[in-house]
Amino acid sequence: MTNYKKAELGKLEDLIKLENGKAFLHDALELTSCEISLNTVPKGFKVPFNHKHKQNEEVYIILKGEGKMIIDGQDIIVKEGSVVKVAPQVARTIENTSDNEFQFICIQAKANSLEQYGFGDGELC
């Protein structure tokens, strides 16, 4: 058994060919602390439902294009460079409002579970 896992997903723009333009990394990397999805969606794409979570907060990192998140009924405009954290109990959806592909990363992790991060969790070896 190795102490790392590598997966090849190909070019981000090619993810659009996958179901809903998503690649989930949980299974590909055997993740144990979070779920990460890489997303490339076409012009006009909208998640067709609102959703919330029981325990996981989500962080959206917008890589390319422009879109709109509807968070608890409020329209939030997002674009390349925007980052948004959404608490578990909050209803949300996202859509591509640009004329191009829309690319983003979504990270899910259990809310209030982070105990150490950055240099607080690292040690020189």
Phi and psi in radians as a Rosetta constraint file:
Dihedral C 1 N 2 CA 2 C 2 CIRCULARHARMONIC -1.737 0.35
Dihedral N 2 CA 2 C 2 N 3 CIRCULARHARMONIC 2.875 0.35
Dihedral C 2 N 3 CA 3 C 3 CIRCULARHARMONIC -1.685 0.35
Dihedral N 3 CA 3 C 3 N 4 CIRCULARHARMONIC 0.270 0.35
Dihedral C 3 N 4 CA 4 C 4 CIRCULARHARMONIC -2.606 0.35
Dihedral N 4 CA 4 C 4 N 5 CIRCULARHARMONIC 2.865 0.35
Dihedral C 4 N 5 CA 5 C 5 CIRCULARHARMONIC -2.459 0.35
Dihedral N 5 CA 5 C 5 N 6 CIRCULARHARMONIC 2.321 0.35
Dihedral C 5 N 6 CA 6 C 6 CIRCULARHARMONIC -2.106 0.35
Dihedral N 6 CA 6 C 6 N 7 CIRCULARHARMONIC 2.473 0.35
Dihedral C 6 N 7 CA 7 C 7 CIRCULARHARMONIC -2.336 0.35
Dihedral N 7 CA 7 C 7 N 8 CIRCULARHARMONIC 2.576 0.35
Dihedral C 7 N 8 CA 8 C 8 CIRCULARHARMONIC -1.896 0.35
Dihedral N 8 CA 8 C 8 N 9 CIRCULARHARMONIC 2.081 0.35
Dihedral C 8 N 9 CA 9 C 9 CIRCULARHARMONIC -1.808 0.35
Dihedral N 9 CA 9 C 9 N 10 CIRCULARHARMONIC -0.224 0.35
Dihedral C 9 N 10 CA 10 C 10 CIRCULARHARMONIC 1.475 0.35
Dihedral N 10 CA 10 C 10 N 11 CIRCULARHARMONIC -2.891 0.35
Dihedral C 10 N 11 CA 11 C 11 CIRCULARHARMONIC -1.266 0.35
Dihedral N 11 CA 11 C 11 N 12 CIRCULARHARMONIC 2.475 0.35
Dihedral C 11 N 12 CA 12 C 12 CIRCULARHARMONIC -0.999 0.35
Dihedral N 12 CA 12 C 12 N 13 CIRCULARHARMONIC -0.710 0.35
Dihedral C 12 N 13 CA 13 C 13 CIRCULARHARMONIC -1.152 0.35
Dihedral N 13 CA 13 C 13 N 14 CIRCULARHARMONIC -0.365 0.35
Dihedral C 13 N 14 CA 14 C 14 CIRCULARHARMONIC -1.381 0.35
Dihedral N 14 CA 14 C 14 N 15 CIRCULARHARMONIC -0.207 0.35
Dihedral C 14 N 15 CA 15 C 15 CIRCULARHARMONIC -1.103 0.35
Dihedral N 15 CA 15 C 15 N 16 CIRCULARHARMONIC -0.343 0.35
Dihedral C 15 N 16 CA 16 C 16 CIRCULARHARMONIC -1.035 0.35
Dihedral N 16 CA 16 C 16 N 17 CIRCULARHARMONIC -0.385 0.35
Dihedral C 16 N 17 CA 17 C 17 CIRCULARHARMONIC -1.354 0.35
Dihedral N 17 CA 17 C 17 N 18 CIRCULARHARMONIC -0.278 0.35
Dihedral C 17 N 18 CA 18 C 18 CIRCULARHARMONIC -1.400 0.35
Dihedral N 18 CA 18 C 18 N 19 CIRCULARHARMONIC 2.866 0.35
Dihedral C 18 N 19 CA 19 C 19 CIRCULARHARMONIC -0.994 0.35
Dihedral N 19 CA 19 C 19 N 20 CIRCULARHARMONIC 2.161 0.35
Dihedral C 19 N 20 CA 20 C 20 CIRCULARHARMONIC 1.032 0.35
Dihedral N 20 CA 20 C 20 N 21 CIRCULARHARMONIC 0.270 0.35
Dihedral C 20 N 21 CA 21 C 21 CIRCULARHARMONIC 1.152 0.35
Dihedral N 21 CA 21 C 21 N 22 CIRCULARHARMONIC 0.442 0.35
Dihedral C 21 N 22 CA 22 C 22 CIRCULARHARMONIC -2.047 0.35
Dihedral N 22 CA 22 C 22 N 23 CIRCULARHARMONIC 2.470 0.35
Dihedral C 22 N 23 CA 23 C 23 CIRCULARHARMONIC -2.155 0.35
Dihedral N 23 CA 23 C 23 N 24 CIRCULARHARMONIC 2.029 0.35
Dihedral C 23 N 24 CA 24 C 24 CIRCULARHARMONIC -1.580 0.35
Dihedral N 24 CA 24 C 24 N 25 CIRCULARHARMONIC 2.393 0.35
Dihedral C 24 N 25 CA 25 C 25 CIRCULARHARMONIC -1.718 0.35
Dihedral N 25 CA 25 C 25 N 26 CIRCULARHARMONIC -0.166 0.35
Dihedral C 25 N 26 CA 26 C 26 CIRCULARHARMONIC -0.921 0.35
Dihedral N 26 CA 26 C 26 N 27 CIRCULARHARMONIC -0.940 0.35
Dihedral C 26 N 27 CA 27 C 27 CIRCULARHARMONIC -1.312 0.35
Dihedral N 27 CA 27 C 27 N 28 CIRCULARHARMONIC -0.717 0.35
Dihedral C 27 N 28 CA 28 C 28 CIRCULARHARMONIC -1.052 0.35
Dihedral N 28 CA 28 C 28 N 29 CIRCULARHARMONIC -0.612 0.35
Dihedral C 28 N 29 CA 29 C 29 CIRCULARHARMONIC -1.960 0.35
Dihedral N 29 CA 29 C 29 N 30 CIRCULARHARMONIC 0.045 0.35
Dihedral C 29 N 30 CA 30 C 30 CIRCULARHARMONIC 0.944 0.35
Dihedral N 30 CA 30 C 30 N 31 CIRCULARHARMONIC 0.869 0.35
Dihedral C 30 N 31 CA 31 C 31 CIRCULARHARMONIC -1.175 0.35
Dihedral N 31 CA 31 C 31 N 32 CIRCULARHARMONIC 2.533 0.35
Dihedral C 31 N 32 CA 32 C 32 CIRCULARHARMONIC -2.134 0.35
Dihedral N 32 CA 32 C 32 N 33 CIRCULARHARMONIC -0.077 0.35
Dihedral C 32 N 33 CA 33 C 33 CIRCULARHARMONIC -2.150 0.35
Dihedral N 33 CA 33 C 33 N 34 CIRCULARHARMONIC -0.205 0.35
Dihedral C 33 N 34 CA 34 C 34 CIRCULARHARMONIC -2.856 0.35
Dihedral N 34 CA 34 C 34 N 35 CIRCULARHARMONIC 2.996 0.35
Dihedral C 34 N 35 CA 35 C 35 CIRCULARHARMONIC -2.104 0.35
Dihedral N 35 CA 35 C 35 N 36 CIRCULARHARMONIC 2.417 0.35
Dihedral C 35 N 36 CA 36 C 36 CIRCULARHARMONIC -2.265 0.35
Dihedral N 36 CA 36 C 36 N 37 CIRCULARHARMONIC 2.338 0.35
Dihedral C 36 N 37 CA 37 C 37 CIRCULARHARMONIC -2.171 0.35
Dihedral N 37 CA 37 C 37 N 38 CIRCULARHARMONIC 2.441 0.35
Dihedral C 37 N 38 CA 38 C 38 CIRCULARHARMONIC -1.784 0.35
Dihedral N 38 CA 38 C 38 N 39 CIRCULARHARMONIC 2.313 0.35
Dihedral C 38 N 39 CA 39 C 39 CIRCULARHARMONIC -2.295 0.35
Dihedral N 39 CA 39 C 39 N 40 CIRCULARHARMONIC 2.264 0.35
Dihedral C 39 N 40 CA 40 C 40 CIRCULARHARMONIC -2.302 0.35
Dihedral N 40 CA 40 C 40 N 41 CIRCULARHARMONIC 2.019 0.35
Dihedral C 40 N 41 CA 41 C 41 CIRCULARHARMONIC -2.210 0.35
Dihedral N 41 CA 41 C 41 N 42 CIRCULARHARMONIC 2.629 0.35
Dihedral C 41 N 42 CA 42 C 42 CIRCULARHARMONIC -1.356 0.35
Dihedral N 42 CA 42 C 42 N 43 CIRCULARHARMONIC 2.925 0.35
Dihedral C 42 N 43 CA 43 C 43 CIRCULARHARMONIC -0.894 0.35
Dihedral N 43 CA 43 C 43 N 44 CIRCULARHARMONIC 2.368 0.35
Dihedral C 43 N 44 CA 44 C 44 CIRCULARHARMONIC 1.476 0.35
Dihedral N 44 CA 44 C 44 N 45 CIRCULARHARMONIC -0.118 0.35
Dihedral C 44 N 45 CA 45 C 45 CIRCULARHARMONIC -1.162 0.35
Dihedral N 45 CA 45 C 45 N 46 CIRCULARHARMONIC 2.381 0.35
Dihedral C 45 N 46 CA 46 C 46 CIRCULARHARMONIC -2.449 0.35
Dihedral N 46 CA 46 C 46 N 47 CIRCULARHARMONIC 2.331 0.35
Dihedral C 46 N 47 CA 47 C 47 CIRCULARHARMONIC -1.044 0.35
Dihedral N 47 CA 47 C 47 N 48 CIRCULARHARMONIC 2.158 0.35
Dihedral C 47 N 48 CA 48 C 48 CIRCULARHARMONIC -1.384 0.35
Dihedral N 48 CA 48 C 48 N 49 CIRCULARHARMONIC 0.280 0.35
Dihedral C 48 N 49 CA 49 C 49 CIRCULARHARMONIC -2.727 0.35
Dihedral N 49 CA 49 C 49 N 50 CIRCULARHARMONIC 2.689 0.35
Dihedral C 49 N 50 CA 50 C 50 CIRCULARHARMONIC -1.457 0.35
Dihedral N 50 CA 50 C 50 N 51 CIRCULARHARMONIC 2.661 0.35
Dihedral C 50 N 51 CA 51 C 51 CIRCULARHARMONIC -2.594 0.35
Dihedral N 51 CA 51 C 51 N 52 CIRCULARHARMONIC 2.841 0.35
Dihedral C 51 N 52 CA 52 C 52 CIRCULARHARMONIC -2.505 0.35
Dihedral N 52 CA 52 C 52 N 53 CIRCULARHARMONIC 3.083 0.35
Dihedral C 52 N 53 CA 53 C 53 CIRCULARHARMONIC -2.173 0.35
Dihedral N 53 CA 53 C 53 N 54 CIRCULARHARMONIC 2.769 0.35
Dihedral C 53 N 54 CA 54 C 54 CIRCULARHARMONIC -1.356 0.35
Dihedral N 54 CA 54 C 54 N 55 CIRCULARHARMONIC -0.696 0.35
Dihedral C 54 N 55 CA 55 C 55 CIRCULARHARMONIC -2.458 0.35
Dihedral N 55 CA 55 C 55 N 56 CIRCULARHARMONIC -0.236 0.35
Dihedral C 55 N 56 CA 56 C 56 CIRCULARHARMONIC -1.662 0.35
Dihedral N 56 CA 56 C 56 N 57 CIRCULARHARMONIC 2.263 0.35
Dihedral C 56 N 57 CA 57 C 57 CIRCULARHARMONIC -1.455 0.35
Dihedral N 57 CA 57 C 57 N 58 CIRCULARHARMONIC 2.772 0.35
Dihedral C 57 N 58 CA 58 C 58 CIRCULARHARMONIC -2.147 0.35
Dihedral N 58 CA 58 C 58 N 59 CIRCULARHARMONIC 2.532 0.35
Dihedral C 58 N 59 CA 59 C 59 CIRCULARHARMONIC -2.118 0.35
Dihedral N 59 CA 59 C 59 N 60 CIRCULARHARMONIC 2.178 0.35
Dihedral C 59 N 60 CA 60 C 60 CIRCULARHARMONIC -1.828 0.35
Dihedral N 60 CA 60 C 60 N 61 CIRCULARHARMONIC 2.256 0.35
Dihedral C 60 N 61 CA 61 C 61 CIRCULARHARMONIC -2.076 0.35
Dihedral N 61 CA 61 C 61 N 62 CIRCULARHARMONIC 1.961 0.35
Dihedral C 61 N 62 CA 62 C 62 CIRCULARHARMONIC -1.500 0.35
Dihedral N 62 CA 62 C 62 N 63 CIRCULARHARMONIC 2.129 0.35
Dihedral C 62 N 63 CA 63 C 63 CIRCULARHARMONIC -1.730 0.35
Dihedral N 63 CA 63 C 63 N 64 CIRCULARHARMONIC -0.576 0.35
Dihedral C 63 N 64 CA 64 C 64 CIRCULARHARMONIC -2.751 0.35
Dihedral N 64 CA 64 C 64 N 65 CIRCULARHARMONIC 2.483 0.35
Dihedral C 64 N 65 CA 65 C 65 CIRCULARHARMONIC 1.532 0.35
Dihedral N 65 CA 65 C 65 N 66 CIRCULARHARMONIC -2.972 0.35
Dihedral C 65 N 66 CA 66 C 66 CIRCULARHARMONIC -2.337 0.35
Dihedral N 66 CA 66 C 66 N 67 CIRCULARHARMONIC 2.625 0.35
Dihedral C 66 N 67 CA 67 C 67 CIRCULARHARMONIC -2.718 0.35
Dihedral N 67 CA 67 C 67 N 68 CIRCULARHARMONIC -3.025 0.35
Dihedral C 67 N 68 CA 68 C 68 CIRCULARHARMONIC -2.374 0.35
Dihedral N 68 CA 68 C 68 N 69 CIRCULARHARMONIC 2.308 0.35
Dihedral C 68 N 69 CA 69 C 69 CIRCULARHARMONIC -1.855 0.35
Dihedral N 69 CA 69 C 69 N 70 CIRCULARHARMONIC 2.414 0.35
Dihedral C 69 N 70 CA 70 C 70 CIRCULARHARMONIC -1.907 0.35
Dihedral N 70 CA 70 C 70 N 71 CIRCULARHARMONIC 1.934 0.35
Dihedral C 70 N 71 CA 71 C 71 CIRCULARHARMONIC -2.073 0.35
Dihedral N 71 CA 71 C 71 N 72 CIRCULARHARMONIC 1.971 0.35
Dihedral C 71 N 72 CA 72 C 72 CIRCULARHARMONIC 0.862 0.35
Dihedral N 72 CA 72 C 72 N 73 CIRCULARHARMONIC 0.748 0.35
Dihedral C 72 N 73 CA 73 C 73 CIRCULARHARMONIC 1.436 0.35
Dihedral N 73 CA 73 C 73 N 74 CIRCULARHARMONIC -0.035 0.35
Dihedral C 73 N 74 CA 74 C 74 CIRCULARHARMONIC -1.768 0.35
Dihedral N 74 CA 74 C 74 N 75 CIRCULARHARMONIC 2.291 0.35
Dihedral C 74 N 75 CA 75 C 75 CIRCULARHARMONIC -1.375 0.35
Dihedral N 75 CA 75 C 75 N 76 CIRCULARHARMONIC 2.173 0.35
Dihedral C 75 N 76 CA 76 C 76 CIRCULARHARMONIC -2.090 0.35
Dihedral N 76 CA 76 C 76 N 77 CIRCULARHARMONIC 2.035 0.35
Dihedral C 76 N 77 CA 77 C 77 CIRCULARHARMONIC -1.400 0.35
Dihedral N 77 CA 77 C 77 N 78 CIRCULARHARMONIC 2.304 0.35
Dihedral C 77 N 78 CA 78 C 78 CIRCULARHARMONIC -2.230 0.35
Dihedral N 78 CA 78 C 78 N 79 CIRCULARHARMONIC 2.630 0.35
Dihedral C 78 N 79 CA 79 C 79 CIRCULARHARMONIC -2.630 0.35
Dihedral N 79 CA 79 C 79 N 80 CIRCULARHARMONIC 3.061 0.35
Dihedral C 79 N 80 CA 80 C 80 CIRCULARHARMONIC -0.828 0.35
Dihedral N 80 CA 80 C 80 N 81 CIRCULARHARMONIC 2.184 0.35
Dihedral C 80 N 81 CA 81 C 81 CIRCULARHARMONIC 1.708 0.35
Dihedral N 81 CA 81 C 81 N 82 CIRCULARHARMONIC -0.211 0.35
Dihedral C 81 N 82 CA 82 C 82 CIRCULARHARMONIC -1.305 0.35
Dihedral N 82 CA 82 C 82 N 83 CIRCULARHARMONIC 2.501 0.35
Dihedral C 82 N 83 CA 83 C 83 CIRCULARHARMONIC -2.293 0.35
Dihedral N 83 CA 83 C 83 N 84 CIRCULARHARMONIC 2.384 0.35
Dihedral C 83 N 84 CA 84 C 84 CIRCULARHARMONIC -2.373 0.35
Dihedral N 84 CA 84 C 84 N 85 CIRCULARHARMONIC 2.251 0.35
Dihedral C 84 N 85 CA 85 C 85 CIRCULARHARMONIC -1.782 0.35
Dihedral N 85 CA 85 C 85 N 86 CIRCULARHARMONIC 2.362 0.35
Dihedral C 85 N 86 CA 86 C 86 CIRCULARHARMONIC -2.189 0.35
Dihedral N 86 CA 86 C 86 N 87 CIRCULARHARMONIC 2.179 0.35
Dihedral C 86 N 87 CA 87 C 87 CIRCULARHARMONIC -1.153 0.35
Dihedral N 87 CA 87 C 87 N 88 CIRCULARHARMONIC 2.722 0.35
Dihedral C 87 N 88 CA 88 C 88 CIRCULARHARMONIC -0.957 0.35
Dihedral N 88 CA 88 C 88 N 89 CIRCULARHARMONIC -0.824 0.35
Dihedral C 88 N 89 CA 89 C 89 CIRCULARHARMONIC -1.368 0.35
Dihedral N 89 CA 89 C 89 N 90 CIRCULARHARMONIC 0.005 0.35
Dihedral C 89 N 90 CA 90 C 90 CIRCULARHARMONIC -1.599 0.35
Dihedral N 90 CA 90 C 90 N 91 CIRCULARHARMONIC 2.267 0.35
Dihedral C 90 N 91 CA 91 C 91 CIRCULARHARMONIC -1.254 0.35
Dihedral N 91 CA 91 C 91 N 92 CIRCULARHARMONIC 2.395 0.35
Dihedral C 91 N 92 CA 92 C 92 CIRCULARHARMONIC -2.613 0.35
Dihedral N 92 CA 92 C 92 N 93 CIRCULARHARMONIC 2.724 0.35
Dihedral C 92 N 93 CA 93 C 93 CIRCULARHARMONIC -2.666 0.35
Dihedral N 93 CA 93 C 93 N 94 CIRCULARHARMONIC 2.933 0.35
Dihedral C 93 N 94 CA 94 C 94 CIRCULARHARMONIC -2.496 0.35
Dihedral N 94 CA 94 C 94 N 95 CIRCULARHARMONIC 2.570 0.35
Dihedral C 94 N 95 CA 95 C 95 CIRCULARHARMONIC -2.516 0.35
Dihedral N 95 CA 95 C 95 N 96 CIRCULARHARMONIC 2.711 0.35
Dihedral C 95 N 96 CA 96 C 96 CIRCULARHARMONIC -1.559 0.35
Dihedral N 96 CA 96 C 96 N 97 CIRCULARHARMONIC 2.030 0.35
Dihedral C 96 N 97 CA 97 C 97 CIRCULARHARMONIC -1.861 0.35
Dihedral N 97 CA 97 C 97 N 98 CIRCULARHARMONIC 0.072 0.35
Dihedral C 97 N 98 CA 98 C 98 CIRCULARHARMONIC -1.602 0.35
Dihedral N 98 CA 98 C 98 N 99 CIRCULARHARMONIC 3.029 0.35
Dihedral C 98 N 99 CA 99 C 99 CIRCULARHARMONIC -1.565 0.35
Dihedral N 99 CA 99 C 99 N 100 CIRCULARHARMONIC 0.101 0.35
Dihedral C 99 N 100 CA 100 C 100 CIRCULARHARMONIC -2.218 0.35
Dihedral N 100 CA 100 C 100 N 101 CIRCULARHARMONIC 3.142 0.35
Dihedral C 100 N 101 CA 101 C 101 CIRCULARHARMONIC -1.087 0.35
Dihedral N 101 CA 101 C 101 N 102 CIRCULARHARMONIC 2.673 0.35
Dihedral C 101 N 102 CA 102 C 102 CIRCULARHARMONIC -2.119 0.35
Dihedral N 102 CA 102 C 102 N 103 CIRCULARHARMONIC 2.166 0.35
Dihedral C 102 N 103 CA 103 C 103 CIRCULARHARMONIC -2.134 0.35
Dihedral N 103 CA 103 C 103 N 104 CIRCULARHARMONIC 2.337 0.35
Dihedral C 103 N 104 CA 104 C 104 CIRCULARHARMONIC -2.679 0.35
Dihedral N 104 CA 104 C 104 N 105 CIRCULARHARMONIC 2.770 0.35
Dihedral C 104 N 105 CA 105 C 105 CIRCULARHARMONIC -1.913 0.35
Dihedral N 105 CA 105 C 105 N 106 CIRCULARHARMONIC 2.421 0.35
Dihedral C 105 N 106 CA 106 C 106 CIRCULARHARMONIC -2.142 0.35
Dihedral N 106 CA 106 C 106 N 107 CIRCULARHARMONIC 2.199 0.35
Dihedral C 106 N 107 CA 107 C 107 CIRCULARHARMONIC -2.018 0.35
Dihedral N 107 CA 107 C 107 N 108 CIRCULARHARMONIC 2.231 0.35
Dihedral C 107 N 108 CA 108 C 108 CIRCULARHARMONIC -1.962 0.35
Dihedral N 108 CA 108 C 108 N 109 CIRCULARHARMONIC 2.342 0.35
Dihedral C 108 N 109 CA 109 C 109 CIRCULARHARMONIC -2.634 0.35
Dihedral N 109 CA 109 C 109 N 110 CIRCULARHARMONIC 2.671 0.35
Dihedral C 109 N 110 CA 110 C 110 CIRCULARHARMONIC -1.058 0.35
Dihedral N 110 CA 110 C 110 N 111 CIRCULARHARMONIC 2.198 0.35
Dihedral C 110 N 111 CA 111 C 111 CIRCULARHARMONIC -1.053 0.35
Dihedral N 111 CA 111 C 111 N 112 CIRCULARHARMONIC 2.483 0.35
Dihedral C 111 N 112 CA 112 C 112 CIRCULARHARMONIC 1.081 0.35
Dihedral N 112 CA 112 C 112 N 113 CIRCULARHARMONIC 0.415 0.35
Dihedral C 112 N 113 CA 113 C 113 CIRCULARHARMONIC -1.787 0.35
Dihedral N 113 CA 113 C 113 N 114 CIRCULARHARMONIC -0.191 0.35
Dihedral C 113 N 114 CA 114 C 114 CIRCULARHARMONIC -1.311 0.35
Dihedral N 114 CA 114 C 114 N 115 CIRCULARHARMONIC 2.040 0.35
Dihedral C 114 N 115 CA 115 C 115 CIRCULARHARMONIC -1.809 0.35
Dihedral N 115 CA 115 C 115 N 116 CIRCULARHARMONIC -0.574 0.35
Dihedral C 115 N 116 CA 116 C 116 CIRCULARHARMONIC -2.434 0.35
Dihedral N 116 CA 116 C 116 N 117 CIRCULARHARMONIC 2.625 0.35
Dihedral C 116 N 117 CA 117 C 117 CIRCULARHARMONIC -2.778 0.35
Dihedral N 117 CA 117 C 117 N 118 CIRCULARHARMONIC 2.847 0.35
Dihedral C 117 N 118 CA 118 C 118 CIRCULARHARMONIC 0.967 0.35
Dihedral N 118 CA 118 C 118 N 119 CIRCULARHARMONIC -2.402 0.35
Dihedral C 118 N 119 CA 119 C 119 CIRCULARHARMONIC -1.175 0.35
Dihedral N 119 CA 119 C 119 N 120 CIRCULARHARMONIC -0.372 0.35
Dihedral C 119 N 120 CA 120 C 120 CIRCULARHARMONIC -1.168 0.35
Dihedral N 120 CA 120 C 120 N 121 CIRCULARHARMONIC -0.395 0.35
Dihedral C 120 N 121 CA 121 C 121 CIRCULARHARMONIC -1.853 0.35
Dihedral N 121 CA 121 C 121 N 122 CIRCULARHARMONIC -0.125 0.35
Dihedral C 121 N 122 CA 122 C 122 CIRCULARHARMONIC -1.701 0.35
Dihedral N 122 CA 122 C 122 N 123 CIRCULARHARMONIC 2.767 0.35
Dihedral C 122 N 123 CA 123 C 123 CIRCULARHARMONIC -2.577 0.35
Dihedral N 123 CA 123 C 123 N 124 CIRCULARHARMONIC 2.495 0.35
Dihedral C 123 N 124 CA 124 C 124 CIRCULARHARMONIC -1.265 0.35
Dihedral N 124 CA 124 C 124 N 125 CIRCULARHARMONIC 2.495 0.35
